[in-house]
């Protein structure tokens, strides 16, 4: 069975978190974003897995560092509001 994009990002986040400690977290965030491509859902799924992992073991520092990187990557990507008025009006929908 082939690994999903979320699986790849989950593994990459752990590797980058270990390597990025004190080094270059911005580079690690950029690497996560490029690994995800345009798949924001994969970043969110990986983040949710680390949050669930931390819920069971709050002293898991590797998961904490990976979760921090994933949260930073999601913050850099920003959000796209599907109900943005410009989007709705461009499709000729009333607000």
Secondary structure in CASP SS format (residue, H / E / C, confidence):
PFRMAT SS
TARGET T0000
AUTHOR 0000-0000-0000
METHOD secondary structure of the structure
MODEL  1
X C 1.00
X C 1.00
X C 1.00
X C 1.00
X H 1.00
X H 1.00
X H 1.00
X H 1.00
X H 1.00
X H 1.00
X H 1.00
X H 1.00
X H 1.00
X H 1.00
X H 1.00
X H 1.00
X H 1.00
X H 1.00
X H 1.00
X H 1.00
X C 1.00
X C 1.00
X C 1.00
X C 1.00
X H 1.00
X H 1.00
X H 1.00
X H 1.00
X H 1.00
X H 1.00
X H 1.00
X H 1.00
X H 1.00
X H 1.00
X H 1.00
X H 1.00
X C 1.00
X C 1.00
X C 1.00
X H 1.00
X H 1.00
X H 1.00
X H 1.00
X H 1.00
X H 1.00
X H 1.00
X H 1.00
X H 1.00
X H 1.00
X H 1.00
X H 1.00
X H 1.00
X H 1.00
X H 1.00
X H 1.00
X H 1.00
X C 1.00
X C 1.00
X C 1.00
X C 1.00
X H 1.00
X H 1.00
X H 1.00
X H 1.00
X H 1.00
X H 1.00
X H 1.00
X H 1.00
X H 1.00
X H 1.00
X H 1.00
X H 1.00
X H 1.00
X H 1.00
X H 1.00
X H 1.00
X H 1.00
X C 1.00
X C 1.00
X C 1.00
X C 1.00
X C 1.00
X C 1.00
X C 1.00
X H 1.00
X H 1.00
X H 1.00
X H 1.00
X H 1.00
X H 1.00
X C 1.00
X C 1.00
X C 1.00
X C 1.00
X C 1.00
END
